[in-house]
Amino acid sequence: MFHNLFFFDDVVELWIKFNQRGIKFILSKLTFLNQKRTVSSFSAQFEHANWWIIPYLNERVNFLISGNSKIQYEQYISEKYFDSEKPGTLISLGCGAGNHEMNLARLNPHQTIIGYDISKELIDRANEKADQLANISFYDTDVYKLDLEAESVDCFLFNASLHHFKDIKTFIRSKIYPALKKDGLVVINEYVGPNRLNFSKAQIDYCNKCLNDIVSKENRKILHLNSYKTRCYRLGKIRMIVSDPSECVDSASILPVLRGEFEELEFKNLGGNILLPVLKHIAHHFVNNNKQELIELIKKEDAYLTDHASDFAFAVYQKR
């Protein structure tokens, strides 16, 4: 509708957010300052109900990356790509609360781990938790203004963060490539799908069928509401920009740019095409229960991925 600028679903999403997070959250979006609207989206105080909170799906992602549901990607890349005796520097841009970075710091005591994020709230939280780790530090910084020394970084990590950066080609060429050492690595665990989460009507129709055919009514009750999810929501560009100007701003460019600038050492499809839209607002029902419905959704997603590109991916790249 209106060239994907606006859908009626945007009104539904606004109503859900108002009831879940209150008028203060809605008012936080009524500012012309893009950075403030972005930061307001990443409060650590809100209980989310999205697919990444489900332990079974996290174990599935572990398996897709490492081949073992109990081995997280931090251990996997540490054993496969890092020299346990050689000092190095790993920088994570858009590190959030720093959980993945702290895992890497524990696994690689010889490395210096540095995390940067625009949210002071999340960085303060990260520094509190990392107090006992000598080889890690976190800074609240606008990454676009970050000045990194040439060929000073052994590895860049982007964990669900690169899709928040605009003009991916310029960003990679101006910030990442020059700062990497020879043979340096870029590791991504990322959303790489359509810009602004602008899923096609065909994808949403498939998701709707999965939602209504597989998920029982009691498991479609929306978090903190007395309403039930009956369809998956298409998100208009206007709502996405108002909500978070950085959200998936140039995500479709991530893989083409990285493949053009670096050597791709490995690539793993992580799906998400069906699970993300279907489980949004209702994932809390599946944290510890209803495994069979999850399995059926996974089967439907795997079938969809036989002739569609994955919306999420794990990959490792090396400077040529």
Secondary structure, DSSP 8 states (H G I E B T S, - for coil): -TTTT--HHHHHHHHHHHHHHHHHHHHTT-SS-HHHHHHHTT-TTS---SGGG-HHHHHHHHHHHHS-TT--HHHHHHHHH--TTS-EEEEEES-TT-HHHHHHHHH-TTEEEEEEES-HHHHHHHHHHTTT-TTEEEEE--GGG----TT-EEEEEEES-GGGSSSHHHHIIIIIHHHEEEEEEEEEEEE-SSGGG---HHHHHHHHHHHHHHS-GGGGB-TTSS-B--S-----HHHHHHH-TTTTSSGGGHHHHHHHHEEEEEEEEEE-TTHHHHHTTTGGGGSSS-HHHHHHHHHHHHHHHTSS--SEEEEEEEE-
